[in-house]
Amino acid sequence: MHCPRSLLRWGLQVLRRQENRRLLSLSPAVTQIVKSAYPDVPVPTVSLPEYVWSRIDEWPDKVAIECGVTGRHYRYAEARELSRRFAASLYRIGLQAGDTIAIIMPNSPEWPIVFLGALEAGIIVTTINPIYTADEMSHQLRDSGAKAIVTISMIHSTITKAVKIVAGKTNPLVIIAPGFEQGSDLPAGTIDLMDMLQDGIDTSSVRFRGDTNDLAVLLYSSGTTGLPKGVMLSQRNLAASSVQYNSRTEICPCQPANGAHQDLSPIISPFYHIFGMCLSLLSNMYYGVKLVTMPKFEPKSFVKLLEHHDVNFMYVTPPLLLFMASYSGVKPEHLRSLRHVLSGAAPLGKLDIERFLEKAPKSPNVVQGYGLTESGGTTTIMEKDGTKYESVGGPIPNTEVKVWHVETGLDLGHQEVGEVCIRGPQVMKGYFNRPDATAEAIDGEGWLHTGDLGYYDEEGKFYIVDRSKELIKVKGFQVAPAELEEILRSHPHIEDAAVVGIPDERSGEIPKAFVVPKEKKISEEEVKKFVAEKVSDYKHLKGGVEFISSIPKSPSGKILRRLLKERR
């Protein structure tokens, strides 16, 4: 029987891994697992809303969340009551526990009210980037089976297009929350969120009756092949992530509200993203922090926020820290109350941190952390007084991290680069309706294989050096090359295509396309326009288009992106 060479190579690799594991089992036991330096903490057994609201009796009249544009705000006791009313109103309009609701709106004071209210009603929440195109939204609406959507009037037309695309599969109700413009009318056929929050709504029946291990939040993460996959997170996953971070003063910057004191944090990271959801929202609200939201980043609005509020700490992505360091409108006095900055979502260089510290008058702590959607948020973080700026720190409580050799299947020691693997109560349940992808990501011992390459030093501090998943990070947003390649190949005059990320001073990375044209000539601008009409702005081919005769590929057909990057 004739065997293809690729299959033969794969078989030899499997045999080699098995032999290495057998030899390792005969050797003296050597653990290469890095465990948290902190003791384990109890994971909450209550629902996520109950955990988040558990201390509001200590600060009922303090402002919980305020819009940095309109000034609209809610106090903690008020927000708690409104979330219960929303839960009750979801029952009234026909939703039941186990149904799915989509939140498609930018950061706003109503966002946590809707999010926590839905979870308290036992309803699954899926979050969608509000700047997505209708095509992008429709995939997630169809895959999640959302029965209702909460959005704002400003993007209702896009929502309508997305709903039409999935017509027949699902026909969700549309609920309109307050926006940022004055005097906007309620679109026809929609439900006013404020009617669902009005006085007199009976909330006596609102009580979480589900299991905290059941699916609660469905976030979509870009993979290396095909469309984004739904990451299944339970209420326990998210509560664990929050308490693991909150439990240690060495890593958590929040100080509980007390008397006249209340920490304030500007919220730039979007709530629909795991970074903004777990840290900016859940962890902060547990401690009574005042959150000041921005619907999107705009230099003038951001500087105005800094002028009007004494900011104590903030969670940022690298482009925002670089902006504060270099933009003349951000003055040292704007940072006078800043104690702590945590950067995540993409690597940040030591020199960039030092540039920022030169401007900040009190030299706040600036550290990096590491996590991903599949790990429920943060998994490693540097201590507040840490000076290893390039490190993402050590594991948070209840968390184990190791570095794994993909070829041999062996765990690696310090200073050895391999795939970073994570184990802990915050790790996802799996991918929605994708048992094959779940089995590939989480092994039989419960280790989440991140696809990120890194190493750890003698002190158990981790460093991320590359992403084997080949995702492109544009201002903290994930861009899957496979998605853009699929679009490019659909063009009638394109034979083949590959997309890579190239460095960019402002965005971190931007997508660049390598295109093999068919017989008819096609221009760079035509290719860029073709893609721009189908995807969000941050996915546009701002790195340019290069025409080549063929895409370099391995014998198995995998695009050799490294060779393309070397062409630059």
DRENTITI-646855 format. One record per residue (C-alpha): x, y, z. Coordinates in pm, 1 decimal, padded with zeros to 6 digits. Example, Ala and Ser with C-alpha at 12.3 -4.5 7.8 and 13.67 -1.06 7.14 Angstrom:
# DRENTITI-646855
<node <01230.0 -00450.0 00780.0>>
<node <01367.0 -00106.0 00714.0>>
This chain:
# DRENTITI-646855
<node <00000.0 00000.0 00000.0>>
<node <00132.5 00340.5 -00098.6>>
<node <00137.4 00608.3 00173.9>>
<node <00165.1 00983.7 00096.9>>
<node <00488.7 01135.7 00226.3>>
<node <00305.5 01386.3 00447.8>>
<node <00111.2 01105.0 00617.1>>
<node <00431.6 00906.6 00665.5>>
<node <00604.3 01206.5 00823.6>>
<node <00308.6 01257.7 01056.2>>
<node <00319.5 00894.0 01161.5>>
<node <00691.9 00913.1 01235.4>>
<node <00635.8 01226.6 01445.8>>
<node <00368.6 01049.4 01651.7>>
<node <00598.5 00750.7 01710.7>>
<node <00883.3 00982.0 01809.4>>
<node <00662.4 01166.0 02061.6>>
<node <00542.5 00837.2 02210.0>>
<node <00900.3 00712.7 02246.1>>
<node <01009.0 01037.9 02411.6>>
<node <00721.3 01013.1 02656.7>>
<node <00814.0 00648.8 02731.1>>
<node <01176.4 00742.2 02798.4>>
<node <01065.3 01033.8 03016.7>>
<node <00846.2 00800.1 03222.7>>
<node <01153.0 00585.9 03295.3>>
<node <01352.7 00886.3 03415.3>>
<node <01339.1 01036.6 03765.6>>
<node <01031.0 01258.6 03793.3>>
<node <01114.8 01618.9 03712.1>>
<node <00835.9 01875.5 03722.6>>
<node <00854.6 02161.1 03476.7>>
<node <00517.7 02306.8 03576.2>>
<node <00526.4 02662.4 03711.1>>
<node <00265.6 02702.0 03983.7>>
<node <00144.2 03029.5 04126.6>>
<node <00359.5 03174.4 04402.2>>
<node <00035.5 03259.2 04582.0>>
<node <-00186.5 03013.3 04771.6>>
<node <-00509.3 02898.5 04609.1>>
<node <-00820.0 03104.0 04677.8>>
<node <-01176.5 02971.2 04707.3>>
<node <-01365.9 02998.9 04380.6>>
<node <-01711.7 03157.8 04431.7>>
<node <-01997.5 02908.6 04431.5>>
<node <-02257.2 03180.2 04371.2>>
<node <-02361.0 03327.5 04036.0>>
<node <-02139.6 03588.0 03875.5>>
<node <-02386.9 03876.4 03938.9>>
<node <-02417.7 03777.6 04304.6>>
<node <-02039.1 03783.9 04335.4>>
<node <-02002.4 04122.1 04162.2>>
<node <-02280.6 04287.8 04365.5>>
<node <-02190.4 04120.2 04697.2>>
<node <-02036.7 04431.1 04858.0>>
<node <-02256.5 04713.8 04729.5>>
<node <-02411.0 04768.9 05073.8>>
<node <-02075.8 04926.0 05160.3>>
<node <-02104.0 05189.8 04882.7>>
<node <-02468.2 05206.5 04758.8>>
<node <-02462.7 05579.5 04678.5>>
<node <-02127.2 05595.3 04504.6>>
<node <-02128.6 05627.3 04125.5>>
<node <-02074.0 05289.4 03963.0>>
<node <-02045.2 05390.2 03600.1>>
<node <-02052.0 05719.6 03412.6>>
<node <-02045.8 05799.9 03042.9>>
<node <-01739.8 06008.3 02960.5>>
<node <-01928.5 06172.4 02670.9>>
<node <-02278.0 06246.6 02802.3>>
<node <-02218.1 06237.0 03179.4>>
<node <-02509.2 05990.7 03221.3>>
<node <-02440.1 05777.3 03527.2>>
<node <-02579.7 05520.7 03770.6>>
<node <-02498.7 05467.2 04136.8>>
<node <-02423.4 05119.1 04265.9>>
<node <-02756.9 05048.2 04438.2>>
<node <-02941.3 05194.5 04138.9>>
<node <-02746.2 04984.4 03888.8>>
<node <-02811.2 04672.8 04093.8>>
<node <-03186.6 04733.6 04093.8>>
<node <-03193.7 04816.3 03722.1>>
<node <-03014.0 04494.2 03635.6>>
<node <-03281.7 04298.7 03823.7>>
<node <-03553.8 04486.4 03637.1>>
<node <-03386.9 04400.4 03308.2>>
<node <-03375.8 04033.5 03408.9>>
<node <-03747.0 04039.8 03490.1>>
<node <-03828.2 04221.6 03165.8>>
<node <-03644.9 03959.9 02960.2>>
<node <-03887.9 03701.3 03096.6>>
<node <-04179.5 03932.3 03012.3>>
<node <-04080.6 03961.4 02644.9>>
<node <-04057.7 03584.8 02613.1>>
<node <-03695.6 03488.5 02677.7>>
<node <-03619.1 03191.9 02899.3>>
<node <-03318.4 03063.4 03089.2>>
<node <-03078.9 02903.6 02840.6>>
<node <-03169.8 03138.8 02555.1>>
<node <-02898.1 03364.0 02410.1>>
<node <-02892.2 03742.9 02391.5>>
<node <-02637.3 03945.9 02191.4>>
<node <-02494.7 04274.3 02318.5>>
<node <-02379.4 04482.3 02021.4>>
<node <-02294.2 04825.7 02153.0>>
<node <-01992.6 05029.3 02261.9>>
<node <-01902.3 05089.1 02624.9>>
<node <-02184.1 05273.4 02799.1>>
<node <-02337.4 05299.9 03148.2>>
<node <-02610.3 05055.1 03044.8>>
<node <-02366.7 04784.1 02927.8>>
<node <-02303.4 04622.8 03271.9>>
<node <-02671.5 04656.2 03364.8>>
<node <-02770.9 04455.0 03057.5>>
<node <-02485.3 04206.2 03092.2>>
<node <-02532.5 04124.0 03460.5>>
<node <-02912.5 04132.8 03435.6>>
<node <-02914.8 03876.9 03155.5>>
<node <-02679.3 03646.6 03347.5>>
<node <-02895.3 03672.2 03658.8>>
<node <-03192.0 03559.2 03449.4>>
<node <-02991.9 03253.9 03341.6>>
<node <-02965.0 03381.3 02984.9>>
<node <-02648.1 03326.2 02782.2>>
<node <-02472.8 03641.8 02664.2>>
<node <-02276.8 03671.3 02342.7>>
<node <-02094.8 03997.7 02274.1>>
<node <-02025.3 04141.2 01928.5>>
<node <-01794.3 04421.5 01823.3>>
<node <-02025.1 04715.0 01734.1>>
<node <-01802.4 04826.7 01446.1>>
<node <-01843.9 04493.1 01267.4>>
<node <-02002.8 04485.1 00924.9>>
<node <-02339.9 04314.4 00877.1>>
<node <-02166.7 04009.0 00728.3>>
<node <-01940.7 03974.5 01031.3>>
<node <-02230.7 04015.8 01273.8>>
<node <-02447.1 03765.4 01088.2>>
<node <-02198.6 03481.7 01136.8>>
<node <-02205.7 03522.4 01513.5>>
<node <-02582.5 03576.0 01532.0>>
<node <-02639.1 03260.9 01328.4>>
<node <-02384.7 03049.1 01515.9>>
<node <-02498.6 03158.1 01864.0>>
<node <-02871.7 03143.7 01785.0>>
<node <-02933.2 03479.0 01955.8>>
<node <-03301.7 03545.7 02028.0>>
<node <-03255.3 03911.3 02120.2>>
<node <-03009.6 04192.0 02050.6>>
<node <-02929.4 04494.7 02265.0>>
<node <-02781.4 04780.2 02062.9>>
<node <-02805.5 05156.5 02001.9>>
<node <-02985.4 05355.6 01731.9>>
<node <-02659.1 05465.6 01570.0>>
<node <-02584.1 05114.9 01438.0>>
<node <-02941.7 04989.5 01400.9>>
<node <-02921.5 04993.5 01021.5>>
<node <-02625.1 04753.6 01030.1>>
<node <-02810.6 04531.9 01277.0>>
<node <-03110.0 04524.1 01041.0>>
<node <-02889.3 04408.8 00753.0>>
<node <-02729.8 04139.5 00970.1>>
<node <-03070.8 04011.3 01081.9>>
<node <-03188.4 03990.8 00719.9>>
<node <-02884.2 03780.9 00631.9>>
<node <-02975.1 03523.4 00897.8>>
<node <-03349.3 03538.5 00831.9>>
<node <-03504.8 03195.9 00873.1>>
<node <-03230.3 03079.8 01108.2>>
<node <-03317.1 03326.3 01381.9>>
<node <-03537.5 03636.3 01406.8>>
<node <-03416.3 03817.3 01717.6>>
<node <-03595.5 04093.1 01903.1>>
<node <-03404.2 04422.5 01895.1>>
<node <-03373.8 04631.6 02211.3>>
<node <-03244.8 04989.4 02181.6>>
<node <-03032.6 05135.9 02462.9>>
<node <-02959.5 05506.6 02508.4>>
<node <-02688.9 05629.7 02273.8>>
<node <-02457.4 05928.1 02267.0>>
<node <-02641.8 06155.2 02028.7>>
<node <-02921.0 06396.1 02128.7>>
<node <-03283.7 06337.0 02034.7>>
<node <-03248.2 06010.9 01845.6>>
<node <-03575.2 05839.8 01760.3>>
<node <-03652.8 05481.2 01847.9>>
<node <-03634.6 05273.1 01527.5>>
<node <-03963.8 05113.1 01424.7>>
<node <-04024.8 04760.7 01548.7>>
<node <-03775.8 04782.1 01834.7>>
<node <-03806.7 04775.8 02213.3>>
<node <-03694.3 05067.9 02429.2>>
<node <-03447.4 04947.9 02693.5>>
<node <-03558.2 05224.2 02929.7>>
<node <-03912.3 05081.9 02926.4>>
<node <-03760.6 04756.0 03050.7>>
<node <-03591.8 04940.3 03339.7>>
<node <-03877.8 05161.5 03457.9>>
<node <-04014.6 05177.6 03811.1>>
<node <-04280.3 04930.7 03916.4>>
<node <-04142.0 04620.8 03743.2>>
<node <-04189.7 04317.9 03965.7>>
<node <-03848.4 04159.3 04031.5>>
<node <-03959.5 03909.8 04296.3>>
<node <-03921.0 03616.7 04058.2>>
<node <-03567.1 03709.2 03957.5>>
<node <-03325.9 03454.3 04097.9>>
<node <-03048.8 03261.8 03931.3>>
<node <-03160.6 02898.0 03928.5>>
<node <-02901.0 02745.5 03700.0>>
<node <-02567.3 02575.9 03756.9>>
<node <-02266.3 02810.0 03767.3>>
<node <-02076.0 02556.6 03555.1>>
<node <-02324.1 02588.9 03266.7>>
<node <-02250.9 02801.1 02960.8>>
<node <-02304.2 03167.7 03046.0>>
<node <-02095.2 03384.6 02812.5>>
<node <-02014.9 03309.0 02449.4>>
<node <-01724.1 03516.6 02317.2>>
<node <-01587.9 03466.5 01969.8>>
<node <-01216.2 03425.9 01917.6>>
<node <-01040.7 03430.9 01581.8>>
<node <-00863.1 03109.3 01494.8>>
<node <-00601.7 03024.0 01234.1>>
<node <-00852.9 02855.4 01003.1>>
<node <-01207.2 02946.9 00907.6>>
<node <-01435.3 03188.4 01089.0>>
<node <-01412.7 03284.1 01458.9>>
<node <-01517.8 03013.6 01705.9>>
<node <-01744.1 03058.7 02007.3>>
<node <-01552.1 03035.0 02335.4>>
<node <-01778.6 02889.0 02604.3>>
<node <-01727.5 03045.8 02947.6>>
<node <-01932.1 02961.1 03253.8>>
<node <-02023.7 03195.9 03536.5>>
<node <-01774.2 03001.0 03747.0>>
<node <-01497.3 03058.6 03490.1>>
<node <-01547.5 03435.1 03502.1>>
<node <-01598.7 03453.7 03878.8>>
<node <-01281.0 03250.2 03924.3>>
<node <-01086.3 03482.4 03695.0>>
<node <-01207.3 03784.2 03889.7>>
<node <-01139.6 03648.9 04239.2>>
<node <-00799.0 03511.9 04137.8>>
<node <-00700.0 03864.3 04035.2>>
<node <-00877.9 04050.8 04314.4>>
<node <-00742.8 03833.4 04596.0>>
<node <-00383.5 03960.0 04591.3>>
<node <-00288.3 04319.6 04666.3>>
<node <00047.8 04245.1 04504.3>>
<node <-00115.6 04236.5 04160.0>>
<node <-00458.3 04402.7 04188.1>>
<node <-00451.1 04785.8 04181.1>>
<node <-00807.6 04831.6 04310.3>>
<node <-00862.0 04975.0 04656.1>>
<node <-01213.0 04912.2 04795.3>>
<node <-01436.6 05216.7 04819.4>>
<node <-01434.0 05340.3 05177.6>>
<node <-01585.7 05652.7 05327.3>>
<node <-01491.2 05947.5 05106.8>>
<node <-01245.7 05739.5 04903.4>>
<node <-01334.5 05584.6 04569.8>>
<node <-01090.0 05474.2 04301.8>>
<node <-01157.4 05592.4 03948.6>>
<node <-01059.7 05413.6 03629.2>>
<node <-01123.2 05526.2 03268.6>>
<node <-01259.9 05241.9 03056.6>>
<node <-01108.8 05236.2 02710.9>>
<node <-01085.0 04858.9 02661.5>>
<node <-01419.6 04740.4 02518.9>>
<node <-01646.3 04542.1 02750.0>>
<node <-01721.2 04295.5 02469.2>>
<node <-01355.2 04181.9 02483.3>>
<node <-01233.1 03945.7 02758.2>>
<node <-00973.9 04200.4 02877.7>>
<node <-01233.8 04472.5 02930.3>>
<node <-01498.7 04233.1 03059.7>>
<node <-01294.1 04063.7 03331.1>>
<node <-01066.4 04342.7 03452.0>>
<node <-01228.2 04673.9 03360.1>>
<node <-01581.1 04560.1 03446.7>>
<node <-01609.6 04262.8 03682.9>>
<node <-01302.4 04310.2 03901.1>>
<node <-01347.4 04685.9 03933.5>>
<node <-01717.2 04673.5 04021.0>>
<node <-01651.4 04417.1 04292.8>>
<node <-01440.0 04681.1 04471.0>>
<node <-01675.7 04974.7 04416.8>>
<node <-01454.8 05152.5 04162.2>>
<node <-01602.4 05440.5 03961.8>>
<node <-01586.0 05352.6 03593.1>>
<node <-01582.6 05631.9 03334.5>>
<node <-01653.1 05488.2 02990.1>>
<node <-01566.7 05600.2 02640.3>>
<node <-01761.6 05455.1 02345.9>>
<node <-01446.0 05469.4 02134.2>>
<node <-01100.7 05617.7 02159.9>>
<node <-01071.7 05974.5 02035.6>>
<node <-00772.0 06188.6 02137.5>>
<node <-00971.3 06501.0 02229.7>>
<node <-01233.0 06309.4 02428.1>>
<node <-00967.3 06108.6 02608.1>>
<node <-00768.5 06418.2 02706.5>>
<node <-01091.4 06582.9 02824.2>>
<node <-01159.6 06279.9 03043.9>>
<node <-00811.0 06309.3 03197.1>>
<node <-00867.4 06681.3 03258.5>>
<node <-01196.4 06629.3 03443.5>>
<node <-01116.0 06316.7 03645.8>>
<node <-00838.6 06211.5 03880.4>>
<node <-00745.1 05874.7 03733.9>>
<node <-00603.1 05621.8 03981.1>>
<node <-00532.0 05327.4 03753.7>>
<node <-00607.2 05209.5 03402.8>>
<node <-00600.0 04902.3 03183.7>>
<node <-00453.5 04971.1 02841.6>>
<node <-00330.1 04814.2 02521.2>>
<node <00016.9 04918.7 02395.1>>
<node <-00109.4 05177.4 02140.9>>
<node <-00283.7 05374.0 02417.9>>
<node <00027.8 05381.5 02637.8>>
<node <00233.3 05494.7 02338.2>>
<node <-00025.0 05766.4 02268.9>>
<node <-00004.4 05899.7 02624.5>>
<node <00375.9 05896.4 02609.6>>
<node <00403.6 06085.9 02279.4>>
<node <00089.1 06302.3 02243.8>>
<node <00155.0 06662.1 02345.9>>
<node <-00204.7 06705.6 02461.2>>
<node <-00149.8 06458.5 02745.7>>
<node <00023.0 06664.3 03015.7>>
<node <00208.0 06536.9 03324.9>>
<node <-00060.5 06696.9 03543.3>>
<node <-00322.5 06472.3 03377.7>>
<node <-00140.3 06173.7 03530.2>>
<node <-00080.5 06319.8 03875.7>>
<node <-00308.9 06071.0 04056.0>>
<node <-00212.1 05765.2 03850.4>>
<node <-00082.4 05476.6 04063.1>>
<node <-00088.0 05181.3 03828.2>>
<node <-00109.4 05082.4 03459.7>>
<node <-00165.2 04727.0 03336.7>>
<node <-00099.4 04663.2 02968.2>>
<node <-00237.0 04360.6 02789.5>>
<node <-00359.4 04218.5 02455.3>>
<node <-00019.1 04260.2 02284.5>>
<node <00350.5 04281.5 02380.8>>
<node <00492.3 04612.0 02504.3>>
<node <00862.3 04701.5 02487.4>>
<node <01076.9 04823.3 02776.6>>
<node <01175.7 05143.0 02594.8>>
<node <00809.9 05229.9 02534.6>>
<node <00732.8 05190.4 02905.1>>
<node <01030.1 05406.7 02999.1>>
<node <00911.8 05679.9 02758.6>>
<node <00576.8 05685.8 02935.9>>
<node <00734.9 05693.5 03281.5>>
<node <00935.3 06001.5 03181.6>>
<node <00607.1 06190.5 03142.2>>
<node <00416.9 06054.1 03444.6>>
<node <00507.6 06272.7 03747.4>>
<node <00484.2 06005.1 04018.6>>
<node <00630.8 05713.4 03819.8>>
<node <00328.2 05480.7 03850.6>>
<node <00366.9 05105.3 03835.7>>
<node <00354.6 04986.5 03474.7>>
<node <00329.6 04611.9 03428.3>>
<node <00218.7 04359.1 03168.4>>
<node <-00016.2 04064.7 03198.2>>
<node <-00102.1 03772.6 02975.2>>
<node <-00423.2 03590.8 02900.7>>
<node <-00662.8 03507.2 02622.1>>
<node <-01031.9 03460.6 02567.1>>
<node <-00999.5 03083.5 02607.2>>
<node <-00835.9 03127.6 02947.4>>
<node <-01113.2 03350.1 03079.2>>
<node <-00886.6 03653.5 03094.5>>
<node <-00567.8 03697.3 03292.8>>
<node <-00341.4 03400.7 03367.8>>
<node <-00007.6 03564.8 03444.8>>
<node <00071.9 03913.7 03566.5>>
<node <00373.6 04100.4 03697.4>>
<node <00360.8 04226.9 04055.8>>
<node <00291.5 04596.9 04097.5>>
<node <00646.9 04671.1 04209.2>>
<node <00802.6 04454.1 03938.3>>
<node <01076.5 04599.6 03718.8>>
<node <01099.7 04323.6 03458.8>>
<node <00907.2 04536.6 03213.6>>
<node <00917.7 04289.1 02925.3>>
<node <00781.2 04001.5 03134.0>>
<node <00411.4 03917.5 03165.7>>
<node <00480.6 03793.4 03519.5>>
<node <00401.3 03474.0 03700.6>>
<node <00079.3 03269.9 03732.3>>
<node <-00209.4 03416.1 03930.9>>
<node <-00358.2 03206.8 04218.0>>
<node <-00505.4 02862.0 04133.3>>
<node <-00315.1 02865.6 03803.9>>
<node <-00043.0 02645.2 03656.5>>
<node <00156.2 02730.8 03345.0>>
<node <00410.0 02526.6 03152.7>>
<node <00606.2 02545.3 02829.5>>
<node <00557.0 02248.0 02598.6>>
<node <00770.4 02122.8 02310.5>>
<node <00525.0 02076.5 02024.0>>
<node <00735.9 01817.7 01841.4>>
<node <00847.0 01595.8 02131.2>>
<node <00551.9 01646.3 02364.0>>
<node <00790.3 01709.6 02654.4>>
<node <00767.3 01989.8 02909.3>>
<node <01054.8 02239.0 02890.8>>
<node <01266.3 02405.7 03157.8>>
<node <01344.0 02773.7 03209.0>>
<node <01485.3 02975.1 02918.8>>
<node <01357.5 02713.3 02669.8>>
<node <01106.4 02842.1 02413.6>>
<node <00794.7 02638.9 02343.2>>
<node <00415.0 02656.2 02343.3>>
<node <00262.2 02812.3 02655.1>>
<node <-00000.4 02589.9 02821.7>>
<node <-00238.8 02690.6 03101.4>>
<node <-00443.7 02501.1 03358.5>>
<node <-00684.4 02652.3 03609.9>>
<node <-01053.2 02709.4 03697.3>>
<node <-01076.4 03005.7 03460.4>>
<node <-01007.1 02796.8 03146.9>>
<node <-01301.0 02774.8 02905.7>>
<node <-01542.5 02484.9 02881.3>>
<node <-01457.1 02450.9 02512.0>>
<node <-01558.2 02580.5 02170.9>>
<node <-01929.7 02608.0 02094.6>>
<node <-02049.0 02314.6 01881.9>>
<node <-01686.0 02236.4 01796.1>>
<node <-01580.1 01922.3 01985.4>>
<node <-01296.1 01868.3 01737.6>>
<node <-01149.6 02213.5 01800.3>>
<node <-01203.1 02171.8 02176.1>>
<node <-01010.3 01843.4 02181.4>>
<node <-00729.9 02009.5 01988.7>>
<node <-00709.6 02302.1 02233.0>>
<node <-00755.4 02125.2 02569.0>>
<node <-00575.3 01796.8 02627.5>>
<node <-00675.5 01505.1 02847.9>>
<node <-00496.3 01652.3 03150.9>>
<node <-00686.4 01980.8 03128.7>>
<node <-00405.9 02186.5 02975.2>>
<node <-00513.2 02466.4 02740.9>>
<node <-00267.8 02485.2 02450.5>>
<node <-00253.7 02855.4 02370.6>>
<node <-00060.7 02846.3 02043.4>>
<node <00159.1 03124.9 02183.8>>
<node <00533.8 03072.5 02208.1>>
<node <00718.1 03178.2 02520.4>>
<node <00953.3 03085.5 02801.6>>
<node <01001.7 03147.1 03172.6>>
<node <01306.6 03252.9 03371.5>>
<node <01461.4 03119.2 03692.1>>
<node <01206.0 03313.7 03899.7>>
<node <00906.7 03167.3 03717.1>>
<node <00833.5 03488.0 03524.7>>
<node <00702.1 03437.2 03172.5>>
<node <00790.0 03606.6 02843.1>>
<node <00581.1 03580.7 02524.8>>
<node <00798.7 03581.9 02213.2>>
<node <00567.3 03491.0 01924.5>>
<node <00222.7 03364.6 01830.2>>
<node <00226.8 03032.1 01656.1>>
<node <-00140.5 03085.4 01576.2>>
<node <-00026.9 03364.5 01344.6>>
<node <-00298.4 03604.7 01446.7>>
<node <-00237.8 03968.4 01360.0>>
<node <-00291.0 04211.3 01650.2>>
<node <-00410.4 04555.0 01536.3>>
<node <-00443.8 04790.4 01834.4>>
<node <-00526.4 04487.2 02048.5>>
<node <-00788.0 04352.4 01803.9>>
<node <-00739.0 04005.4 01660.8>>
<node <-00724.4 03968.8 01284.2>>
<node <-00724.8 03616.1 01144.0>>
<node <-00522.3 03594.5 00820.1>>
<node <-00744.1 03307.4 00704.0>>
<node <-01052.0 03533.3 00705.8>>
<node <-00889.8 03793.5 00479.5>>
<node <-00737.4 03526.6 00257.4>>
<node <-01078.6 03372.2 00202.3>>
<node <-01218.0 03709.7 00096.8>>
<node <-00925.3 03775.4 -00137.1>>
<node <-00959.6 03438.4 -00305.3>>
<node <-01325.5 03514.9 -00375.4>>
<node <-01222.3 03797.7 -00609.6>>
<node <-01273.2 03689.8 -00971.9>>
<node <-00923.8 03807.0 -01072.3>>
<node <-00726.3 03660.0 -00779.2>>
<node <-00584.3 03308.7 -00799.6>>
<node <-00435.2 03280.2 -00451.1>>
<node <-00349.2 03499.5 -00153.9>>
<node <-00176.9 03511.7 00182.3>>
<node <-00190.3 03773.4 00458.7>>
<node <00070.2 03850.7 00724.4>>
<node <00107.5 04114.1 00992.5>>
<node <00379.8 04373.8 00952.2>>
<node <00504.1 04610.6 01225.8>>
<node <00337.8 04949.9 01254.2>>
<node <00433.7 05224.8 01497.4>>
<node <00076.2 05330.9 01577.8>>
<node <-00119.0 05004.1 01554.6>>
<node <00139.9 04748.5 01657.3>>
<node <00070.2 04545.3 01344.5>>
<node <-00126.5 04593.5 01022.3>>
<node <-00230.7 04336.7 00759.6>>
<node <-00037.3 04304.9 00435.0>>
<node <-00157.5 04087.2 00147.2>>
<node <00045.4 03885.4 -00100.8>>
<node <-00167.2 03820.6 -00407.4>>
<node <-00130.8 03587.4 -00705.1>>
<node <-00339.9 03746.3 -00983.5>>
<node <-00513.9 03560.5 -01260.7>>
<node <-00454.7 03651.7 -01622.9>>
<node <-00631.9 03986.0 -01599.3>>
<node <-00436.3 04264.4 -01431.8>>
<node <-00564.1 04399.7 -01102.5>>
<node <-00445.0 04708.0 -00912.2>>
<node <-00345.3 04739.3 -00548.5>>
<node <-00619.0 04994.4 -00485.2>>
<node <-00880.5 04762.3 -00635.5>>
<node <-00773.6 04482.3 -00400.2>>
<node <-00776.2 04710.6 -00096.7>>
<node <-01122.2 04844.2 -00182.4>>
<node <-01258.5 04492.9 -00237.1>>
<node <-01152.9 04387.9 00113.3>>
<node <-01251.1 04718.3 00278.4>>
<node <-01610.8 04678.5 00163.9>>
<node <-01641.9 04350.0 00351.9>>
<node <-01461.7 04396.6 00684.3>>
<node <-01410.6 04642.9 00968.1>>
<node <-01154.9 04921.9 00943.2>>
<node <-00888.4 04754.3 01154.8>>
<node <-00887.2 04456.7 00914.6>>
<node <-00817.7 04672.9 00608.4>>
<node <-00498.5 04601.7 00414.0>>
<node <-00314.5 04907.5 00542.3>>
<node <00016.1 04724.3 00507.8>>
<node <-00028.5 04719.1 00132.0>>
<node <-00064.5 04458.6 -00141.6>>
<node <00225.1 04284.1 -00311.4>>
<node <00174.6 04082.9 -00629.1>>
<node <00375.2 03760.5 -00656.8>>
<node <00379.6 03458.0 -00886.3>>
<node <00302.7 03197.1 -00617.4>>
<node <00237.2 03162.5 -00244.8>>
<node <00511.6 02965.0 -00066.9>>
<node <00361.1 02659.9 00101.6>>
<node <00475.3 02348.5 00284.6>>
<node <00416.1 01999.0 00138.7>>
<node <00099.3 01977.4 00346.6>>
<node <-00029.8 02301.6 00194.0>>
<node <00034.6 02533.2 00489.9>>
<node <00128.9 02890.1 00395.0>>
<node <00490.6 02964.9 00489.5>>
<node <00426.0 03309.9 00631.7>>
<node <00779.8 03340.0 00764.6>>
<node <00912.0 03345.7 00406.7>>
<node <00661.0 03615.4 00313.0>>
<node <00763.0 03832.9 00606.8>>
<node <01127.1 03800.3 00500.8>>
<node <01037.2 03956.9 00162.3>>
<node <00963.7 04294.7 00318.0>>
